[in-house]
Amino acid sequence: MTGSIEPRSDAPRVPATNVHIAEVPSAAWGWSGEAPRTFRIAGWVISLFLLVMIIGNHTGRVEDLWLVGFAVLLWIVLIRDIVLRRKPRRG
């Protein structure tokens, strides 16, 4: 079948992960996954940075509301992630 994403038997494989390059092209030159722990840590750091940005030379409070709002929204997403990771999956 032409245009199929099924790997050929002679398609090169990445030795460390046994991934077909036809399925994941970026596997040929290195890491091709996600880093959920890094993303979670970055989320907490960014939310704290948003709150630190409240300290500044602006006079209006609209900026403060936006910064706090985005930080709270990020906290909701991160806390939801924590809860969903601890819950056993049904399936």
N, C-alpha and C positions, 0 to 999 in steps of 0.2 A: 504494500500500500504506500503510495507516494505521499510525502508530507506528514508521515506519522512521527510521533515523538518517541516511539519505542526505540530503545538503543539497539544497535546492531551488536552481534556477538563479537565483532572485531573492533568495536568502538573503544577508544582508550578509556581507561579507568584511572581515577586518582587513587593511588595505593593506600593512603592513610584512612580514607573514609569509604572506599569501595563505591564511589559515586560515579555514574556515567557522565561524561562530559556533555553528551547529547541532552541529558536531562537538566543539568546545572552547568551552564557554560563557564561561570565564574570559578568553578571548582578547579579548573585547569591551572589557574594562577594563584591559588591560595584559598583562604578562608571563605566559606560561602554560607554561613549560617547567621543566626541572630544572637545577640548577646542580651538576654532579658535582664540579667542582673545589672549590667551596665546601664541599660535604659532606665531601670528603676532608680538607681543611684543618681543618674542625671536628672530625673524628674524631681527628686527631693532637693537636689542642689539648685536647680532652676527655680523651683517654687520659693526657696529661701532667698535667692537672689532678687526675685520679684519684690519680696517684702523689704529687702534692704534698699531697693531703689526708691522706696517711699521717702527716705531721707534724701532731700535734695533742695534745690533752689526754686522749685515751682511754687506758685502761690495758690493755685486753684486746688480743690479737693477732688475734681473729676478724675485726675490722673491717679490719685490714691485709690479711688474706688475701682478703677480698671485693674490696677496692679493687684489689689486684694482679691478682686473677683477672679482673675486668671489664676492666682495662687490657690484659691479655694477650689476652683474647678480642677486644677491639677491634683490637689490632695484627694478629691473625690475619686478621680480616676485611679490614683495609686492605691487608695484604701480598698476600692472595689477589686483591684487586682490581687491584693493581699487576701481578701476574703474568698475570692474565687479559687485561688491557688490552694487554700487550706481545705476547701470543700471537696469531698470525694466526688469523682465524676460518675454519673450514671450512664449506662450505655449498653 
